[in-house]
Amino acid sequence: MKPALFPALPGVPVRPALLAAIERDAFDYFLAQVNPANGLIRDKDKQGWPASIAAVGLALTSYGVGVERGYMTRSDAIARTLATLRFLAASEQSDSPAASGYKGFYYHFLDMDNGRRAWACELSSIDTALLIAGVLAAAGYFDGDLRDEQEIRALADLLYRRVDWQWMRARCQLLRHGWKPETGFLRKCWRGYDEALILYVLALGSPTFPIERASYDRWTDSFEWKSEYGIDYLYAGSLFIHQMSHAWLDLRGIRDDFMRARGIDYFENSRRAALVQQRYAIANPLGFPGYGEHRWGISASDGPGPATRQFHGVRRSFRDYAGRGAPYGIDDGTLAPWAVAAALPFAPEIVLPALERQPDIFHAYSTIFDTGQGKRWVSPYRFGINDGPVVLMLENHLHDFPWRLMRGNTCLRDGLVKAGFAGGWLEEQ
């Protein structure tokens, strides 16, 4: 039996047309910010900006959504997907500083035109994982007998199989954040609850270079269980952390050892995280204008800085793009409406009223800062890694898609089981 969908709750108003408009608006980012020749997606909609491989992964998953909802034709989606996968498969994989990737991993940012490493950035483990998740979603969606669809599946298999997850541990059980050809592995490992759940599951389920269960257990050993505003939950400050892996992984009703010991699952944990964020906004301990019951959502996002200035009688520091979080972490008064929309599957009882009461801010605003007196700063840019989760999480809530696709992926299923997940759909035949 398939997991139940999560429709709007009784007594909570919602206009289906509003959700459709928000989803379509977010989806259009991937139609506009693409190089059709290689399928790369611009990190943000600023001229001359490089591609983000995480945004590419989100785009590859979103194309299936586009076909299902009539935003694009299946033939156009196939052409876009093939252009992307062919580029990824053929691009240079070597230890050259000018390559696109190495050991199956890709650099965080790539030049939009030639696809080579941009900004001397790192070979990114998490962004590669988000890319591969999108690659596998495309393979799951394009399951027809046409030659092009067969090629999509073959290229997806090649790309996943050549990622050397074992190498990315580099004498450490935990997976590293990344690697640079000039200096080697980055010092930081994925430790503490973060967006790396999809990374560990993909690495565990790899058919070629799988990591061991001990790596996953060491990661969960570093988790922090907290109680905030009377809510017990696995803590992570930025709201996107409680969403990104869920874009592909249906974690309803399945538990690993960590969550089994606490009697909940990661889906319920994300609901609690959203509730904590709302209660933080209501409490508004730093006294920023605009926070409240229907104005919340603190996440990694763009911002009005960098700057330090007097604000309502208090000297405050403001960031530009930063890893904001609550109730701990950076809070400079900047809210991320997209992260509220992406929390819809977890907490419709607080998300839907926010969408209904302020529909304007969920269309073009990736980030806002309320200065008071009816004025607000709005980020001049959209970001692929903001719009992508909106598309996918609204789809998961409304249509069980792409969760439905990814439940059928044998490698992801194997990765979850190897991590110790059990129950729910994992035990269905």
N, C-alpha and C positions, 0 to 999 in steps of 0.2 A: 504494500500500500504506500502510495506517495505521501510525503509529509504534507500536512494541510497548508493552504495558503493563508496569508495574514491580511484579510481585507480591512477596510476602515471599521472601527469599532462603533457599535450602536451609540447614537447620541453625539458622535463626532462628525461634524459636517465636512464634506469634501466634494469638490467638483471634479469629476473625471477629466474634464477638458483642461483644468488647471494642471493636473499631473502630466497629461499628455503634452501640454505646451512647455512645461519645464523640461521634460525629457527631450523633446524635439529641439529645444533651444540648446541644450547641452550637446546633443548629438551633432548638431551643425558645426561644432568646433572641428570635428574630424573631417568634414567635407571641405572646410575652408582652409585648414592649416596643414595641408599635405603637399608633398612633392609626388605627383602621379607617376613619375618615372621610376621611383624606388620605394614608394609607399611610406617614406619617413614622415613623422608627424612633429610639427614644431612644438617645442616645450611651452612657449607662450606666444600669443599673437602679436609679436613685435618684429618688425622687419629686420632681417639679418640675424635673428635668433636661431640657435641650433635645434636639432631634433632631440627629443627625450625618448629613450628606448622604453621607459615605462609607459609613456603616452602611446607608443606604437602598440604595446600589448593591450592597452585599453581600447584602442581603435580596432584592432583585430577582433576583439570580442564584440564590440559595438556594431560591427558591420552586420552580424547576424540579427541583432536587434533591429537595425535599419531595414533589413529585408522583411522581417516579421511584421513590422509596423508600417510598412509602405513608405519609408523615408528614402529608399534606394532600391533599384532592381537587383535581383539575384545575380544577373550577369555583371552588373557594375561592381557588386560586392566581390564576386569571384576575381574580376580583373584587378581590383585594389589589393585583395589578399595575395594573389599570385605575384604581383609586382613586389610586394613587401617581402614575401618568403624567398623569392628568387634572389633579391638583393641580399638578404641576410645569409643565405646559403653560399653565395658567390663572393661576398665581401672578404677582405683579407683577415685571416686569423693567424696572427703571429705575435712575437714579442716586440715588433717594431712600434715605436711611439706614434707612428702615423697609421697604424692598422685600425680596423673597425672593432676588433676584438681579439681574444686569445683564450685558448682552452675551452671554447664554446661559450664563454662569457662575452658581453659587449660593454663598450664604454658607456658611461652614464649619458653623455651627450655626444651626438654625431653631427657633422656638417650636413646641412640639409641637401646640398647638391652632390658632393662626392661621397658622403657616408663615412668619412674618416673621423677619427677622434677629434673632438673639439675641446678647447680651453684647457688642455693638459689635464683633463679630468681622469677619474679613477675607473678602472674596470670594475663595474658595480655588481655585487652579488644579488642585492635585493631588486635592483631594476632589471637585471637579467631574469630573475624569477618572475616578475610581473610580465615581462615580455614573453617568456615561455608559457605562462598561464594563458596569455592571449593566443599564442600559436596553437596550443592544444584545444582551446575553445573553437578556433577556426577549423581545425581538423575534425572536431566533433560535429560541427554544424554542416560543413560541406561533405556530406556522406553519400553523394550520388555516384553514378557510374560514369558520368562524363569525364573525359580525359583530364580536363582542367581540375576537377574536384579530386580525382585520384592523385594528381600532382601535388595539390595542396596537402593531402594527407601524407604523401611520401616526404615532402620537404619538412613538414612538421615533425615527423618521426626522426629525420636526420638532425634537425636542430636540437631537439631534446636529447637525443642520444649522445651528441658530442660535448655536452656540458660536463666538465670534469669537476663535479661537486666535491670529490675527495681532495683534490688539489687546493680548493679554496679554504680548507681548514688549516693548512700550513702548520703542522706540528701542534695543533690545538684541536681539542674535540669540538669546540664551537666554530661555527662558520664565520669567516672574516667578512668585514664590510667590503673589502675590495683589494685591488692591487694596482700598482703603477709600474711601468717599465723602468722608470728612472730610479725608484727607491724600493721596489718590492711590495710586500703585503702591508696594508694599512694596519696600524696597531690595534684598532678597535675590532672587537668581535661582536656578534649578535648575542647580547646578554641582557636579560630583563625582558618583560613582556613588551612586544613591539610588533611592527607589521611583518616580521620575519616568519610568521606561522606558515604562509604559503611557500616561503623559501625552504624551510625545513621539510615540509611535506613533499615538495618536488624532489629534493635531494634524497630523501628516504626512498621514494618510489622509483628512482632512476633505474632503467633497465641496464645501464652500462657502468655508471660510477656511483653507486649508492653509498651514502654514509650509514653509520651504524646507529642503532637505537640509543646507545650511550650518549651520542651527541645531542639528541633531542632531550633526553632526561637531564643532561647538564644545563641545557637552556632553560627548561622549566624549573630547575632548582633555583634559578636566579630571580624568579617571579616575586612580586610584592603583593600580598593580600592586605587590603586596607579597608577601613570603615570611614566613610565620609557622609555627612548629613544623614546618619542613620542607615546608610546603605553599605553592605559588605560586598566587595568586588575585587577582581584582579585589576590592579591599578596600571593605567597608562594615561598620561595627561592629555596628549593631543587626540582629538576625537577621531581623526582619520585612522589611527592605529586600530581602533575598534571596528573599522569598516573594510580596510583595503583587502585583507585576505578573504573576508566574507564575500567579496565581489564574485569570487569563483568557488569558494568552498561552502557547501551547505552544512553548517555546523549545528543545525537544529536537532536536538535529541541524541547526539552522539557525544561521547566524553572520553578524554584521555585520563590518565591516572591523577593528574593534578585536579581536574574538575570533578572527577568521581569522588575524590576525598572531600569536596566542598558542596556536593549535592546540586550543582548546576552545570550548564554547558556554556560554551563560548558565546552562543547566541544570546542567552539570558544575560551573560556578563556584559555584552555590548548594550543591551537595554538598560542595565543598571548604570553604565557609564554615561549614557545619554541623560538619564535622570539626574545623576550627580552634576552634570554640566548645567542643566536647567536650574537646579537648586543653587548652584554657585552664582549663576547670573541673577537670580532673585535676591540672594544675599548681597551680591555686588560689593565684596569687601574693600575694593580699591576705589569705589565711588565713581565709576565711569558712566556718562550719560548713555541712555538707550538700552542698557541691560534690563532684562526682566523675564517674565514668564514666557513670552513669545519672542524674545530677542536673546538668543544664546548661541553657542557653537564656537568653541575656541579650538583652533587646530593649526597645523602647519599651513601658513598662508602668507600672502603679500601683506604689506603694511605701509603706513604713511611716513615711515622714517627712511634712513636713519636721521634722528634729530633728538635734541634735548631742549625742552622749553617749559615755561610756566603754563600750566593747564588747569584752569579753575582754582588758581591759588596754590597749586602743588607743582613742584619741579619734577617732570617725568621724562623718561627716556622712551623713545619710540623706535621700533625696528622696521626694516623693509621686509624681505621674505625671511621668516623665522619659524622655528618649531614651537609655536605657542601651545599652551596647555593649561588645564585647570583640574583640580583646585591648586595644584603646584605647577611651577614652570613659568614661562613668560606670559604675562597678561598686560598688554599695553592699550587695552580698550578696543582692540581690533577683533571683529567677528567674521566668521566664515560661513555665510548662508548656505553655500554648497554642501558643507559638512552636516548641516541640519537636514537638508533634503536627503542626503545619503543615509541618514539614520532612520529613514521611514520604516523599513522592515522590522526594526527592533522595537521602536517605541512610537507607533502611529498615534497613540493617545496624546502625545505632546508635540509631535512633528506636524500632524495635519492642521491643528489650530494655528501653528506658526505660519504654515504655508497659506492658509486661508486668510489670515488677518493682514499679511504683508506680501501679497503675490508679486508686487513690483520687484522686491529685492532678490527673488529667487530666479529671475530671468537672466539679467546681464551682469549681476554683481557676484564676482568671485569673493571679494573681500570689502567690508565696509568699516568705517570708523565714524561714530557719531560724535560731533563736536558740540552738540547741544544747540538750543535756539533754532531747531529745525534744519540745521545744516549737517552735512555728512561728507566725509571723504570717501570716494569710491575708487578702488583700484582701476587704473586705465587698461589693465590687461586681463585676459582670460588665460587659463592654464589647462593643458590637456589632462594633467593628473588631478585636477579639480572636477572638470566636466565629466570625465570618464566614470568615476564612481557614482555620480548622479544618475547617468544612463543605466548603469548595471544594477544599482540597488533599487531604483524604481521598477526596473524589469523584474528583479527577483521578487519584489513585494507583490506586484500586480499579476505576473504571469509565470512565476517559478522558472524564470529563464534569466541568466544562463545556469543557474543551479542545476536545472534538469540535464543540461548538456554535460556538465562536469561530474555529476553523479555517475555517468556512464563511462568515465575515463578510468581504465583499469589501473594505470600507473598512479593516478591521484588516490584512488581507492586503496591501492597497495601501500602508498605512503602513509595514509591515515591509519591503516591497520598496524603498520610497522611502528608507528608512533604510540600505539596503545589505544587508539580510539575504538570504541565498540558501541553497540546499541543502534536503535533507529534504523535508518535506511541501509546502513552498512551490513545489517544481518538479514536483509531481504534477498531472496533468490532472484 
